[in-house]
């Protein structure tokens, strides 16, 4: 793509792939193959790229994923410390059972960074794929937290209410996720034939929908607990002509890979960093489409 860049006010979200692997093998993970050979990974290069992105868009969001961010607390701390307080920071983790860091060490990490981490997204799926830390441990995480649950293929829909009740005592919000490798522009907003959406509507109180060109969220409530069903496209660039007559590559996500290389899409597109320094900003197009999601 050779069009000028456009992104939302504040800048595209920057997802950082940590330069170390996890011990899991979740069937829907598309990142695992990238960690087969870690010889070119570089924490120092990642830190340099974090600095570049902060310089260009000092108010963008950062997301740490992997791999497993909590598998190396020292390296993760260095990356967090490289990000000024003008940014929101999210960490995607299984909060793993692992040899190198026990539960108390990970909890202490969250206490130490409770004012730095905007939200820790904890993977807990309807079908268990990994050894999980006890829910009582997850409840002790000091920073804000949310449960992420991928509803993958033939998930047991009859267990949805029981699953939600599991986290109800701790009042931890839940985000159900569609397998985004299956999302297309045609089915992103399709509702009638979306089995997951219909299963959720049968069991929980549907509140409303928000969304944009790239992703959306169907919001639900169960006994005061906030839940979202999230769908997003498997790429993050929309090509569109603006009101000024110029065709833009509209960026929603930017990736810092394990090597420190900066990509403008999830599909392996290397970003033109100098061109991004001249990015055009537009208001974020995320908006409420129906209902009331302010709860």
C-alpha positions, -999 to +999 in steps of 0.1 A: +000+000+000+014+033-010-013+058+000-008+084+027-016+073+062-046+084+082-055+073+118-077+083+147-070+111+170-043+101+194-028+076+170-033+039+161-030+013+189+005-001+191+007-038+199+040-050+212+049-087+207+072-095+237+105-111+227+100-143+246+076-173+242+049-188+263+045-224+273+010-227+258-004-242+226-039-227+222-055-240+190-066-206+178-033-188+184-019-174+152+013-161+169+028-194+180+047-201+148+065-167+151+081-179+183+096-211+168+129-193+163+137-165+188+173-159+176+165-126+160+144-112+188+156-081+205+144-063+236+167-034+229+152-029+194+117-031+208+126-004+233+139+018+204+106+013+185+085+021+216+104+054+218+097+061+181+060+055+185+059+076+216+076+104+197+052+103+168+019+097+187+025+105+224-011+096+233-016+063+215-025+031+234+000+003+239-009-034+241+016-061+252+009-096+239+029-126+228+040-151+237+034-144+273+042-110+287+045-123+323+070-150+314+098-124+319+089-098+345+122-080+343+119-075+305+083-065+307+091-039+334+117-024+312+092-020+284+065-006+307+090+019+321+099+031+285+063+043+281+054+077+294+022+082+315+004+099+285-004+064+271-028+038+282-012+004+286-029-030+283-014-064+289-028-097+274-018-126+295-029-161+307-015-151+342+003-184+337+013-212+360+050-212+354+084-221+369+102-188+365+077-166+383+052-178+410+018-163+416+030-140+444+057-126+422+032-119+394+008-103+419+035-081+433+043-070+397+006-059+393+008-040+426+040-023+416+024-013+383-012-007+393-011+029+383+007+022+350-014-007+336-048+005+323-062-031+322-048-066+323-067-089+300-067-124+314-074-154+290-098-178+305-117-199+279-149-219+281-128-249+272-095-251+291-064-253+270-038-245+296-031-249+333-048-220+349-040-200+380-069-202+405-096-176+402-089-165+437-054-154+425-068-136+395-091-117+418-061-103+437-046-087+406-041-051+417-046-033+384-079-032+366-086-065+349-110-082+324-115-118+314-110-126+277-128-157+264-125-169+228-156-189+218-139-213+195-156-236+170-179-261+188-178-244+222-203-258+248-230-231+247-249-248+275-220-239+299-221-201+292-241-191+322-221-214+345-189-198+331-202-163+338-213-172+373-177-183+380-165-147+378-195-131+392-183-132+429-152-112+419-171-087+396-146-092+368-160-080+334-159-106+306-152-101+269-162-130+247-144-130+214-152-143+180-124-162+162-112-132+143-095-153+116-131-160+105-143-124+105-150-107+072-165-073+063-197-091+053-202-109+087-187-082+110-221-068+117-243-097+107-265-108+136-292-133+126-268-160+116-242-153+142-245-184+165-224-169+193-245-137+194-277-157+194-265-179+222-256-149+243-289-132+237-307-163+249-289-164+282-281-128+291-296-093+290-286-076+257-279-039+262-266-025+230-240-023+202-210+000+195-186-003+166-165+013+138-152+002+104-129-023+119-145-039+151-175-038+173-189-049+206-223-063+216-229-055+252-246-077+278-255-077+315-259-105+339-267-098+376-248-065+374-218-080+355-208-063+323-200-085+293-190-078+258-190-099+226-162-086+205-156-090+168-128-076+147-114-080+112-081-100+108-063-070+094-061-034+105-059-012+074-089+003+056-083+019+022-108+047+017-111+080-001-115+110+022-137+141+018-106+158+004-106+134-025-074+117-014-073+079-009-058+070+025-045+038+042-064+042+075-045+025+102-062+011+133-033-011+147+005-008+145+027-037+155+061-038+171+073-072+162+097-094+184+126-081+163+116-045+169+105-041+133+074-019+130+044-031+109+013-013+099-009-043+097-013-079+111-007-092+076+031-086+075+031-051+061+062-032+072+053+004+081+069+034+065+079+052+097+088+084+080+054+086+062+037+079+096+054+110+110+031+130+086-001+110+094-035+127+090-057+124+120-095+120+120-121+116+148-123+080+161-153+065+143-163+042+172-198+051+182-229+036+198-251+021+171-280+009+192-291+006+228-274+020+259-240+007+268-232+031+296-234+008+325 
